[in-house]
Amino acid sequence: MTASGITQLIINSPYEEPARHWRYERETRLFDLVEGRRPAGYVVASPDSRAFDDPGIFLEIPLVNQIRPRVQAWREAGYPGVSSITKRLLEHWRDPEEFETRRFFFCQLEAVETLIWLTEAPASERVGIEIPGDGGAFIRQCCKMATGSGKTLVMAMVIAWHILNKVTYPQDSRFSKNVLAIAPGLTVKSRLAVLEPAAEGNYYEAFRIVPPDMMDKLRQGNVLVHNWHTLAWESEEQIKKRRSVDKRGVKSDEAYTREVLGKMANAHNLLVINDEAHHAWRVNWEAEGKYLRSRDMKDSAEEATVWIGGLDRLHHTRGILTCYDFSATPFTPSGKKSSDEALFGWIVSDFGLNDAIESGLVKTPRVVVRDDAVPNARTYKSRLYHIYNDPEVNRSLGGRAAWGDVVD
């Protein structure tokens, strides 16, 4: 037993729903190992959070905790209501023989199952589920997944699910075969190239996301990966300040759409995927502008305005069927103190950092705390200890579970 009460960090299999979790007891300032899965939620600062051993206050995400048991019951019942294409994909992804050496993680399957459930499960099973919007005209649903838990694979699974269904059932308005993925930077954009079915090293083949006999059908869909800068446009004010001889005015929504979508210019009912979606928040400049004091905050707000404003224009001209957000930290950086209002309200599934650590999906974070011990008499240097640097815990530090590597 360590000073924190934690004896072992990795306590769950990455391939099964978490069965135990470490729960912090504020009265004793110790962690207790309790049976059952940790509720979906996040941590906000507490009045005592300046103390090195106070991790803050845990707040649940009610919507996710309402959805989880329904998805579980639906899964155990054999996915009632789904199309034959969806059923085949779900059975393929869970086939132990097909994925004997590299299985999908539970968090990956749960994320895509949740999105499928919201789309295909019988309406009677979704009674009472109300997903808030962001104030815009198109639907957003967010999967909160810890960095390193493999969200790029989930994006590929979602794309395959949509395209294969739409190509097979052209009249089914729930699906789209035209996908626009938006990245927050050129590095991420390059990484997301694996989402294009025709790309070398694409995930559909590399990770057998799609059975081989369905690849030709998948390639009938379109996947366009853009950096958020591609969504930028010049306002009337910016054009007036232009010093060049180019006197063309603001692009119409139609001209803008054709420029952004390129080969997909004639596509309608787009499926949009936002990677690192915490960069894509709808800014209320009138209400929140006073909180955006720092240069970084203003830059973040301007990026978000371009990102969301661009999607608004695409929705106006072509229609966005659904927008799926993926982020480890889906918060709006308003500049206010941490509060539940800062969290995206449309989060539908959650697998946070603590869950990922306890399942062995990410490396153990190293936390250095103040050392009040007497300095080393020979070097005069303070002794700094990892908060978990106890002989009983040390063996699990800095490592992953023994079940394989993670692809993000």
PATI-906288 format. One record per residue (C-alpha): residue in one letter; x, y, z. Coordinates in steps of 0.02 Angstrom, whole numbers, plus 32768, in hexadecimal, padded with zeros to 4 digits. Each point is the difference from the previous one (the first is absolute). Last residue first. Layout:
<recs>
<rec roza="A" px="X" py="Y" pz="Z"/>
...
</recs>
This chain:
<recs>
<rec roza="D" px="7F23" py="8155" pz="79BE"/>
<rec roza="V" px="8047" py="7F52" pz="7FEE"/>
<rec roza="V" px="8029" py="7FAA" pz="80A4"/>
<rec roza="D" px="807A" py="7F71" pz="8010"/>
<rec roza="G" px="7FDB" py="7F55" pz="8044"/>
<rec roza="W" px="7FB0" py="7F9D" pz="808D"/>
<rec roza="A" px="808D" py="8008" pz="8080"/>
<rec roza="A" px="7FBF" py="80A2" pz="8045"/>
<rec roza="R" px="8068" py="8099" pz="7FE2"/>
<rec roza="G" px="8096" py="803C" pz="805F"/>
<rec roza="G" px="8042" py="809C" pz="8054"/>
<rec roza="L" px="7FE2" py="7FBD" pz="80AE"/>
<rec roza="S" px="7FB7" py="7F52" pz="8016"/>
<rec roza="R" px="8095" py="7FB2" pz="805C"/>
<rec roza="N" px="800D" py="8096" pz="8073"/>
<rec roza="V" px="7F5B" py="7FDF" pz="8057"/>
<rec roza="E" px="8035" py="7F88" pz="808B"/>
<rec roza="P" px="80AC" py="804E" pz="800F"/>
<rec roza="D" px="7FB3" py="80AF" pz="8013"/>
<rec roza="N" px="8023" py="808C" pz="7F88"/>
<rec roza="Y" px="7F4A" py="8030" pz="7FE8"/>
<rec roza="I" px="8014" py="80BA" pz="8026"/>
<rec roza="H" px="80A5" py="7FFE" pz="7FA7"/>
<rec roza="Y" px="8084" py="803A" pz="8079"/>
<rec roza="L" px="8072" py="8096" pz="7FFD"/>
<rec roza="R" px="8099" py="7FFE" pz="8072"/>
<rec roza="S" px="8046" py="80AE" pz="8011"/>
<rec roza="K" px="80B2" py="801F" pz="7FC7"/>
<rec roza="Y" px="8089" py="8030" pz="807A"/>
<rec roza="T" px="8071" py="7F86" pz="7FA1"/>
<rec roza="R" px="8057" py="7FA9" pz="8091"/>
<rec roza="A" px="7F88" py="8023" pz="8090"/>
<rec roza="N" px="7F69" py="7FD3" pz="7F96"/>
<rec roza="P" px="7F7B" py="807D" pz="8030"/>
<rec roza="V" px="7F98" py="7FE4" pz="809E"/>
<rec roza="A" px="7F4F" py="7FCF" pz="7FD1"/>
<rec roza="D" px="7F79" py="8080" pz="7FDB"/>
<rec roza="D" px="7FE9" py="7FC5" pz="7F4C"/>
<rec roza="R" px="7F7D" py="805D" pz="7F9A"/>
<rec roza="V" px="7FA6" py="7F8D" pz="7F87"/>
<rec roza="V" px="802E" py="7FB9" pz="7F57"/>
<rec roza="V" px="7F78" py="7FAA" pz="7F9C"/>
<rec roza="R" px="802D" py="7F7F" pz="7F7C"/>
<rec roza="P" px="7F6C" py="7FCE" pz="7F97"/>
<rec roza="T" px="7FEF" py="7F44" pz="7FE6"/>
<rec roza="K" px="8007" py="7FD3" pz="7F49"/>
<rec roza="V" px="7F5D" py="7FE7" pz="7FA7"/>
<rec roza="L" px="7F8E" py="7F6C" pz="7FDB"/>
<rec roza="G" px="8022" py="7F9C" pz="809E"/>
<rec roza="S" px="7F48" py="7FF2" pz="8030"/>
<rec roza="E" px="8017" py="8064" pz="80A0"/>
<rec roza="I" px="805D" py="8086" pz="7F9E"/>
<rec roza="A" px="7F77" py="800A" pz="7F7C"/>
<rec roza="D" px="7F76" py="800C" pz="8082"/>
<rec roza="N" px="8060" py="808A" pz="805A"/>
<rec roza="L" px="8018" py="805C" pz="7F5B"/>
<rec roza="G" px="7F4A" py="7FFE" pz="7FCE"/>
<rec roza="F" px="7F90" py="7F89" pz="7FA0"/>
<rec roza="D" px="7F5E" py="805D" pz="7FE1"/>
<rec roza="S" px="7F6D" py="7FED" pz="7F8B"/>
<rec roza="V" px="7F71" py="8074" pz="7FCD"/>
<rec roza="I" px="804E" py="80AC" pz="8019"/>
<rec roza="W" px="7F85" py="8081" pz="7FBA"/>
<rec roza="G" px="800A" py="807C" pz="8091"/>
<rec roza="F" px="80B5" py="802C" pz="7FDD"/>
<rec roza="L" px="804C" py="802D" pz="80A9"/>
<rec roza="A" px="8016" py="80B7" pz="802F"/>
<rec roza="E" px="7F53" py="8009" pz="8050"/>
<rec roza="D" px="8038" py="7F7C" pz="807F"/>
<rec roza="S" px="8077" py="807E" pz="804B"/>
<rec roza="S" px="80B9" py="8028" pz="8000"/>
<rec roza="K" px="801C" py="80BA" pz="801D"/>
<rec roza="K" px="7FE0" py="806F" pz="7F6A"/>
<rec roza="G" px="8078" py="8015" pz="7F70"/>
<rec roza="S" px="7F83" py="7FB9" pz="7F85"/>
<rec roza="P" px="8069" py="7F6C" pz="7FCE"/>
<rec roza="T" px="7F6A" py="7F93" pz="7FCD"/>
<rec roza="F" px="8023" py="7F50" pz="803A"/>
<rec roza="P" px="8008" py="7F5E" pz="7F9F"/>
<rec roza="T" px="80A6" py="7FC3" pz="804A"/>
<rec roza="A" px="802D" py="7F56" pz="7FB7"/>
<rec roza="S" px="7FAA" py="802D" pz="7F5E"/>
<rec roza="F" px="7F9A" py="7FB6" pz="7F72"/>
<rec roza="D" px="7F6B" py="805C" pz="7FB7"/>
<rec roza="Y" px="7F84" py="7FB0" pz="7F88"/>
<rec roza="C" px="7F9B" py="8079" pz="7F95"/>
<rec roza="T" px="7F60" py="7FBB" pz="7FB5"/>
<rec roza="L" px="7FA1" py="8016" pz="7F5D"/>
<rec roza="I" px="8055" py="80A4" pz="7FD4"/>
<rec roza="G" px="7F9E" py="8056" pz="7F76"/>
<rec roza="R" px="8042" py="8036" pz="7F57"/>
<rec roza="T" px="7FF0" py="80BD" pz="7FF6"/>
<rec roza="H" px="7FD2" py="8038" pz="80B0"/>
<rec roza="H" px="805C" py="7F6F" pz="8052"/>
<rec roza="L" px="809E" py="8030" pz="7FA2"/>
<rec roza="R" px="7FEF" py="80B3" pz="803E"/>
<rec roza="D" px="7FE5" py="7FC7" pz="80B3"/>
<rec roza="L" px="8098" py="7F8E" pz="7FF0"/>
<rec roza="G" px="8069" py="8095" pz="7FD1"/>
<rec roza="G" px="7FBE" py="8064" pz="8093"/>
<rec roza="I" px="802B" py="7F6F" pz="8074"/>
<rec roza="W" px="80B7" py="7FF9" pz="7FCB"/>
<rec roza="V" px="8018" py="80BA" pz="7FE0"/>
<rec roza="T" px="7FB2" py="802D" pz="80A7"/>
<rec roza="A" px="8064" py="7F79" pz="805B"/>
<rec roza="E" px="80A1" py="8045" pz="7FB8"/>
<rec roza="E" px="7FCF" py="80B0" pz="8037"/>
<rec roza="A" px="7FD6" py="7FC1" pz="80AF"/>
<rec roza="S" px="80A7" py="7FA6" pz="8010"/>
<rec roza="D" px="805E" py="809B" pz="7FC5"/>
<rec roza="K" px="7FA0" py="8069" pz="807E"/>
<rec roza="M" px="8029" py="7F88" pz="808C"/>
<rec roza="D" px="80B7" py="7FFB" pz="7FCF"/>
<rec roza="R" px="800A" py="80BE" pz="7FF9"/>
<rec roza="S" px="7FB9" py="800C" pz="80AF"/>
<rec roza="R" px="7F60" py="805A" pz="802F"/>
<rec roza="L" px="7F79" py="7F8E" pz="7FBB"/>
<rec roza="Y" px="7F8D" py="8012" pz="8096"/>
<rec roza="K" px="7FB8" py="80A6" pz="7FC4"/>
<rec roza="G" px="7FD4" py="7FB1" pz="7F59"/>
<rec roza="E" px="7F8F" py="7F7F" pz="8052"/>
<rec roza="A" px="7F51" py="804B" pz="7FF1"/>
<rec roza="E" px="8015" py="8069" pz="7F63"/>
<rec roza="W" px="807F" py="7F8C" pz="7FB0"/>
<rec roza="N" px="7F92" py="7F67" pz="8015"/>
<rec roza="V" px="807F" py="7F83" pz="7FBE"/>
<rec roza="R" px="7FC4" py="7F58" pz="7FBC"/>
<rec roza="W" px="8087" py="7F81" pz="8028"/>
<rec roza="A" px="8071" py="7FA2" pz="7F89"/>
<rec roza="H" px="80AC" py="7FF7" pz="8052"/>
<rec roza="H" px="7FBB" py="7F85" pz="8080"/>
<rec roza="A" px="7FDE" py="7F93" pz="7F68"/>
<rec roza="E" px="80AD" py="7FB4" pz="7FFF"/>
<rec roza="D" px="7FC4" py="7FA8" pz="7F61"/>
<rec roza="N" px="7F5B" py="8040" pz="7FBA"/>
<rec roza="I" px="7FA5" py="7F83" pz="7F91"/>
<rec roza="V" px="7F7B" py="8040" pz="7F89"/>
<rec roza="L" px="7F85" py="7F90" pz="7FA2"/>
<rec roza="L" px="7FBD" py="8065" pz="7F70"/>
<rec roza="N" px="7F4A" py="8004" pz="7FCB"/>
<rec roza="H" px="8023" py="8039" pz="7F4E"/>
<rec roza="A" px="8091" py="7FE6" pz="7F88"/>
<rec roza="N" px="8014" py="806C" pz="7F66"/>
<rec roza="A" px="80A5" py="804F" pz="8035"/>
<rec roza="M" px="8049" py="7F58" pz="8039"/>
<rec roza="K" px="8097" py="800E" pz="7F8B"/>
<rec roza="G" px="8021" py="80AF" pz="8043"/>
<rec roza="L" px="7FA6" py="800D" pz="80A6"/>
<rec roza="V" px="804C" py="80A5" pz="803B"/>
<rec roza="E" px="7FFD" py="805C" pz="7F59"/>
<rec roza="R" px="7F54" py="7FC1" pz="7FD0"/>
<rec roza="T" px="7FBB" py="8032" pz="80AA"/>
<rec roza="Y" px="804A" py="80AF" pz="7FF9"/>
<rec roza="A" px="7FB7" py="801D" pz="7F53"/>
<rec roza="E" px="7F55" py="7FC8" pz="803F"/>
<rec roza="D" px="800B" py="8065" pz="80A1"/>
<rec roza="S" px="8029" py="8099" pz="7F98"/>
<rec roza="K" px="80B3" py="803D" pz="8005"/>
<rec roza="V" px="8017" py="80AE" pz="8048"/>
<rec roza="G" px="8031" py="8082" pz="7F7F"/>
<rec roza="R" px="807F" py="7FFF" pz="7F75"/>
<rec roza="K" px="8071" py="809A" pz="7FFF"/>
<rec roza="D" px="80A6" py="7FA8" pz="7FE1"/>
<rec roza="V" px="8078" py="8093" pz="7FE5"/>
<rec roza="S" px="804E" py="7FD8" pz="80A8"/>
<rec roza="R" px="7FF4" py="806E" pz="809A"/>
<rec roza="R" px="7F76" py="7FA1" pz="8056"/>
<rec roza="K" px="7FB3" py="8063" pz="808F"/>
<rec roza="K" px="7F55" py="8001" pz="7FAE"/>
<rec roza="I" px="800F" py="7F44" pz="7FE6"/>
<rec roza="Q" px="801E" py="7FE3" pz="80B9"/>
<rec roza="E" px="7F64" py="8063" pz="802F"/>
<rec roza="E" px="7F97" py="7FA4" pz="7F80"/>
<rec roza="S" px="8039" py="7F5C" pz="804C"/>
<rec roza="E" px="8083" py="7F8F" pz="7FB3"/>
<rec roza="W" px="7FEA" py="7F45" pz="8010"/>
<rec roza="A" px="804D" py="7F75" pz="8066"/>
<rec roza="L" px="7FC3" py="7F4B" pz="7FF3"/>
<rec roza="T" px="80A5" py="7FC4" pz="7FB6"/>
<rec roza="H" px="8056" py="803D" pz="809F"/>
<rec roza="W" px="7FA8" py="7F73" pz="805D"/>
<rec roza="N" px="8071" py="7F7F" pz="7FAD"/>
<rec roza="H" px="7FA3" py="7F94" pz="7F85"/>
<rec roza="V" px="7FE2" py="7F46" pz="7FE5"/>
<rec roza="L" px="7F84" py="7FCF" pz="7F78"/>
<rec roza="V" px="7FB2" py="7F52" pz="8001"/>
<rec roza="N" px="7F92" py="7FCB" pz="7F6F"/>
<rec roza="G" px="7F9E" py="7F5E" pz="7FF3"/>
<rec roza="Q" px="8007" py="7F81" pz="7F74"/>
<rec roza="R" px="80A3" py="7FC4" pz="804D"/>
<rec roza="L" px="7F9C" py="7FAC" pz="808A"/>
<rec roza="K" px="7FA7" py="7F92" pz="7F80"/>
<rec roza="D" px="80A6" py="7FC2" pz="7FBC"/>
<rec roza="M" px="803B" py="7FE0" pz="80B2"/>
<rec roza="M" px="7F6B" py="7F91" pz="802D"/>
<rec roza="D" px="804A" py="7F58" pz="7FCB"/>
<rec roza="P" px="809A" py="8021" pz="806B"/>
<rec roza="P" px="7F9B" py="8012" pz="80A2"/>
<rec roza="V" px="800B" py="80B4" pz="803D"/>
<rec roza="I" px="805E" py="8036" pz="809C"/>
<rec roza="R" px="808A" py="7F87" pz="7FD1"/>
<rec roza="F" px="8082" py="8068" pz="805C"/>
<rec roza="A" px="8070" py="8026" pz="7F6B"/>
<rec roza="E" px="7F70" py="7FED" pz="7F85"/>
<rec roza="Y" px="7F84" py="807D" pz="8047"/>
<rec roza="Y" px="808F" py="805F" pz="8052"/>
<rec roza="N" px="8046" py="8042" pz="7F5C"/>
<rec roza="G" px="80B7" py="7FD3" pz="7FE4"/>
<rec roza="E" px="8001" py="8047" pz="7F50"/>
<rec roza="A" px="7F68" py="806F" pz="7FEA"/>
<rec roza="A" px="7F69" py="7FC4" pz="7F9D"/>
<rec roza="P" px="7F8D" py="7FF3" pz="8098"/>
<rec roza="E" px="8031" py="80AE" pz="8042"/>
<rec roza="L" px="8002" py="7FF5" pz="80BE"/>
<rec roza="V" px="80BC" py="7FDC" pz="8001"/>
<rec roza="A" px="8019" py="80B6" pz="7FC9"/>
<rec roza="L" px="7FD2" py="802D" pz="80B4"/>
<rec roza="R" px="80B7" py="8004" pz="8034"/>
<rec roza="S" px="8027" py="8085" pz="7F7E"/>
<rec roza="K" px="7F6F" py="806A" pz="803D"/>
<rec roza="V" px="8041" py="7FEA" pz="80B3"/>
<rec roza="T" px="80A8" py="8049" pz="7FCE"/>
<rec roza="L" px="7FAF" py="8089" pz="7F98"/>
<rec roza="G" px="7F97" py="803F" pz="8090"/>
<rec roza="P" px="7F56" py="7FF8" pz="8055"/>
<rec roza="A" px="7FBA" py="7F7A" pz="7F8A"/>
<rec roza="I" px="7F57" py="7FFD" pz="7FA7"/>
<rec roza="A" px="7FB9" py="7F61" pz="7FB3"/>
<rec roza="L" px="7F7E" py="8015" pz="7F76"/>
<rec roza="V" px="7FA2" py="7F62" pz="7FD1"/>
<rec roza="N" px="7F90" py="7FDE" pz="7F6B"/>
<rec roza="K" px="7FAC" py="7F54" pz="8003"/>
<rec roza="S" px="7F7B" py="8039" pz="807A"/>
<rec roza="F" px="7F86" py="7FA3" pz="806F"/>
<rec roza="R" px="7F5A" py="801C" pz="8058"/>
<rec roza="S" px="7FAA" py="8030" pz="7F5C"/>
<rec roza="D" px="7FF2" py="7F4B" pz="7FC6"/>
<rec roza="Q" px="7FD7" py="800E" pz="7F47"/>
<rec roza="P" px="80AB" py="7FC8" pz="7FC4"/>
<rec roza="Y" px="7FFA" py="7F5E" pz="8068"/>
<rec roza="T" px="809E" py="7FA0" pz="7FD5"/>
<rec roza="V" px="8069" py="809A" pz="7FD7"/>
<rec roza="K" px="7FB8" py="805A" pz="8097"/>
<rec roza="N" px="801D" py="7F6F" pz="8077"/>
<rec roza="L" px="80B2" py="7FE3" pz="7FC7"/>
<rec roza="I" px="8027" py="80BA" pz="800B"/>
<rec roza="H" px="7FBB" py="801B" pz="80AE"/>
<rec roza="W" px="8048" py="7F67" pz="8058"/>
<rec roza="A" px="80A9" py="8014" pz="7FA9"/>
<rec roza="I" px="800A" py="80B6" pz="8037"/>
<rec roza="V" px="7FD5" py="7FD3" pz="80B4"/>
<rec roza="M" px="8083" py="7F74" pz="8004"/>
<rec roza="A" px="8083" py="8077" pz="7FB8"/>
<rec roza="M" px="7FD7" py="8082" pz="8084"/>
<rec roza="V" px="800D" py="7F79" pz="8086"/>
<rec roza="L" px="80AD" py="7FD3" pz="7FBF"/>
<rec roza="T" px="8032" py="80B6" pz="800F"/>
<rec roza="K" px="7FBF" py="7FFE" pz="80B4"/>
<rec roza="G" px="8080" py="7F82" pz="803E"/>
<rec roza="S" px="800B" py="8011" pz="80BD"/>
<rec roza="G" px="80A1" py="8065" pz="7FF6"/>
<rec roza="T" px="7FB2" py="80A6" pz="8030"/>
<rec roza="A" px="7F6A" py="7FDA" pz="806C"/>
<rec roza="M" px="7F59" py="7FF1" pz="7FA6"/>
<rec roza="K" px="7F67" py="8072" pz="800D"/>
<rec roza="C" px="7F8E" py="7FD1" pz="7F70"/>
<rec roza="C" px="7F98" py="8096" pz="7FCC"/>
<rec roza="Q" px="7F5B" py="800F" pz="7FA2"/>
<rec roza="R" px="7FD5" py="809B" pz="7F9B"/>
<rec roza="I" px="7F61" py="8021" pz="7F9C"/>
<rec roza="F" px="7FF8" py="8095" pz="7F89"/>
<rec roza="A" px="7FA8" py="80A8" pz="8014"/>
<rec roza="G" px="806E" py="8052" pz="8082"/>
<rec roza="G" px="7FE8" py="8022" pz="80BA"/>
<rec roza="D" px="8077" py="7F78" pz="8036"/>
<rec roza="G" px="7F7B" py="7F7A" pz="8007"/>
<rec roza="P" px="7FBE" py="7FA2" pz="8097"/>
<rec roza="I" px="7FE5" py="7F44" pz="7FF3"/>
<rec roza="E" px="7F59" py="7FC7" pz="8048"/>
<rec roza="I" px="7FEF" py="7F48" pz="802A"/>
<rec roza="G" px="7F57" py="7FE5" pz="8051"/>
<rec roza="V" px="7FC8" py="7F79" pz="7F88"/>
<rec roza="R" px="8095" py="7FB4" pz="7FA7"/>
<rec roza="E" px="7FCC" py="7F4A" pz="8012"/>
<rec roza="S" px="7F54" py="8023" pz="7FB8"/>
<rec roza="A" px="8050" py="804D" pz="7F66"/>
<rec roza="P" px="8049" py="7F57" pz="7FD2"/>
<rec roza="A" px="80BF" py="8006" pz="7FF5"/>
<rec roza="E" px="8045" py="8042" pz="7F5C"/>
<rec roza="T" px="8044" py="80B0" pz="8015"/>
<rec roza="L" px="801F" py="8018" pz="80BC"/>
<rec roza="W" px="8032" py="7F49" pz="800C"/>
<rec roza="I" px="807D" py="8014" pz="7F73"/>
<rec roza="L" px="8052" py="8094" pz="8057"/>
<rec roza="T" px="8007" py="7F9D" pz="80A3"/>
<rec roza="E" px="8044" py="7F66" pz="7FA8"/>
<rec roza="V" px="808C" py="8069" pz="7FB6"/>
<rec roza="A" px="8036" py="803E" pz="80AB"/>
<rec roza="E" px="7FE7" py="7F57" pz="8056"/>
<rec roza="L" px="806A" py="7FA7" pz="7F80"/>
<rec roza="Q" px="8091" py="8078" pz="8014"/>
<rec roza="C" px="7FF3" py="8000" pz="80BF"/>
<rec roza="F" px="7FFF" py="7F41" pz="8003"/>
<rec roza="F" px="80A2" py="7FF9" pz="7F9D"/>
<rec roza="F" px="8002" py="7FB3" pz="7F53"/>
<rec roza="R" px="805D" py="7F5C" pz="7FF5"/>
<rec roza="R" px="80AD" py="7FE6" pz="7FB9"/>
<rec roza="T" px="8040" py="7F4C" pz="8000"/>
<rec roza="E" px="7F5D" py="7F9E" pz="7FF7"/>
<rec roza="F" px="7FA1" py="8084" pz="7FA1"/>
<rec roza="E" px="7FA5" py="7F97" pz="7F7E"/>
<rec roza="E" px="7FF3" py="7F6D" pz="8077"/>
<rec roza="P" px="7FBD" py="8067" pz="8090"/>
<rec roza="D" px="7F78" py="804F" pz="7F92"/>
<rec roza="R" px="7FC9" py="80A0" pz="8058"/>
<rec roza="W" px="8024" py="8076" pz="7F71"/>
<rec roza="H" px="7FB4" py="7F85" pz="7F82"/>
<rec roza="E" px="7F61" py="7FED" pz="8067"/>
<rec roza="L" px="7FEB" py="80BD" pz="8005"/>
<rec roza="L" px="8026" py="8010" pz="7F46"/>
<rec roza="R" px="7F85" py="7F77" pz="7FD1"/>
<rec roza="K" px="7F77" py="804D" pz="806B"/>
<rec roza="T" px="801E" py="80AA" pz="7FB1"/>
<rec roza="I" px="7FEF" py="7FB9" pz="7F51"/>
<rec roza="S" px="7F63" py="7F9C" pz="8030"/>
<rec roza="S" px="7FB2" py="809F" pz="8043"/>
<rec roza="V" px="7FED" py="801C" pz="80BB"/>
<rec roza="G" px="7F5C" py="7FEE" pz="8060"/>
<rec roza="P" px="8039" py="7F88" pz="8087"/>
<rec roza="Y" px="80BB" py="8001" pz="802B"/>
<rec roza="G" px="8011" py="7F4E" pz="8043"/>
<rec roza="A" px="7FA2" py="8011" pz="80A5"/>
<rec roza="E" px="80A6" py="8012" pz="805E"/>
<rec roza="R" px="802C" py="8096" pz="7F95"/>
<rec roza="W" px="7F57" py="8051" pz="801D"/>
<rec roza="A" px="8010" py="7FE5" pz="80BC"/>
<rec roza="Q" px="80AE" py="804F" pz="7FFE"/>
<rec roza="V" px="7FC6" py="8092" pz="7F95"/>
<rec roza="R" px="7F72" py="801F" pz="807B"/>
<rec roza="P" px="8075" py="7FF5" pz="8095"/>
<rec roza="R" px="8076" py="8082" pz="7FB4"/>
<rec roza="I" px="7F7F" py="8081" pz="7FC6"/>
<rec roza="Q" px="7FC9" py="8044" pz="80AA"/>
<rec roza="N" px="80B2" py="8009" pz="8042"/>
<rec roza="V" px="8030" py="805B" pz="7F60"/>
<rec roza="L" px="7F74" py="807F" pz="8018"/>
<rec roza="P" px="8025" py="801A" pz="80B9"/>
<rec roza="I" px="80B8" py="8031" pz="7FEB"/>
<rec roza="E" px="803F" py="7FED" pz="80B3"/>
<rec roza="L" px="8067" py="807F" pz="805E"/>
<rec roza="F" px="809E" py="7FCF" pz="805E"/>
<rec roza="I" px="8049" py="8084" pz="8073"/>
<rec roza="G" px="80B9" py="802A" pz="8007"/>
<rec roza="P" px="809A" py="7F90" pz="8005"/>
<rec roza="D" px="8032" py="8038" pz="80B0"/>
<rec roza="D" px="80AE" py="7FBD" pz="802E"/>
<rec roza="F" px="8066" py="8096" pz="7FC8"/>
<rec roza="A" px="7F91" py="807B" pz="805D"/>
<rec roza="R" px="7FD0" py="8089" pz="7F88"/>
<rec roza="S" px="7F61" py="7F9E" pz="7FDF"/>
<rec roza="D" px="7FBB" py="802C" pz="80AA"/>
<rec roza="P" px="7F77" py="8074" pz="7FC0"/>
<rec roza="S" px="7FDA" py="7F7A" pz="7F7C"/>
<rec roza="A" px="8037" py="7FFB" pz="7F4B"/>
<rec roza="V" px="7F95" py="7F9E" pz="7F86"/>
<rec roza="V" px="800B" py="7F48" pz="7FD4"/>
<rec roza="Y" px="7FA1" py="7FA4" pz="7F77"/>
<rec roza="G" px="7F74" py="7F83" pz="7FED"/>
<rec roza="A" px="7FC1" py="7F58" pz="7FC7"/>
<rec roza="P" px="7FE3" py="7F91" pz="8096"/>
<rec roza="R" px="8092" py="7F8F" pz="8030"/>
<rec roza="R" px="7FD7" py="7F4B" pz="7FDA"/>
<rec roza="G" px="7FDC" py="7F82" pz="8087"/>
<rec roza="E" px="805C" py="7FC0" pz="8099"/>
<rec roza="V" px="805F" py="807B" pz="806C"/>
<rec roza="L" px="80BA" py="8018" pz="801F"/>
<rec roza="D" px="800C" py="808D" pz="807F"/>
<rec roza="F" px="806E" py="8098" pz="7FE7"/>
<rec roza="L" px="8034" py="8065" pz="8098"/>
<rec roza="R" px="7FE4" py="80B2" pz="8039"/>
<rec roza="T" px="7FA3" py="7FB9" pz="8097"/>
<rec roza="E" px="7F6B" py="8076" pz="7FF7"/>
<rec roza="R" px="8013" py="8024" pz="7F46"/>
<rec roza="E" px="7FF2" py="7F4A" pz="7FCF"/>
<rec roza="Y" px="8045" py="7FE7" pz="7F50"/>
<rec roza="R" px="7FBD" py="7F6B" pz="7FA0"/>
<rec roza="W" px="8075" py="7F88" pz="7FA4"/>
<rec roza="H" px="7F9F" py="7F99" pz="7F84"/>
<rec roza="R" px="7FC0" py="7F51" pz="7FE2"/>
<rec roza="A" px="7FA6" py="7F9D" pz="7F77"/>
<rec roza="P" px="8032" py="8068" pz="7F6A"/>
<rec roza="E" px="7FA4" py="7FBD" pz="7F66"/>
<rec roza="E" px="8070" py="7F80" pz="7FAE"/>
<rec roza="Y" px="808A" py="8008" pz="7F7E"/>
<rec roza="P" px="8071" py="807B" pz="805B"/>
<rec roza="S" px="8005" py="7F88" pz="8094"/>
<rec roza="N" px="7FEF" py="8053" pz="80AA"/>
<rec roza="I" px="806A" py="8021" pz="809B"/>
<rec roza="I" px="8098" py="805C" pz="7FBD"/>
<rec roza="L" px="8032" py="8079" pz="808A"/>
<rec roza="Q" px="8031" py="7F89" pz="808B"/>
<rec roza="T" px="800A" py="801D" pz="80BB"/>
<rec roza="I" px="7FAB" py="80AA" pz="800D"/>
<rec roza="G" px="7FDB" py="8036" pz="80B3"/>
<rec roza="S" px="804C" py="80AC" pz="7FE5"/>
<rec roza="A" px="808E" py="7FE2" pz="807C"/>
<rec roza="T" px="801F" py="7F5A" pz="7FAA"/>
<rec roza="M" px="7FBD" py="7F54" pz="802F"/>
</recs>
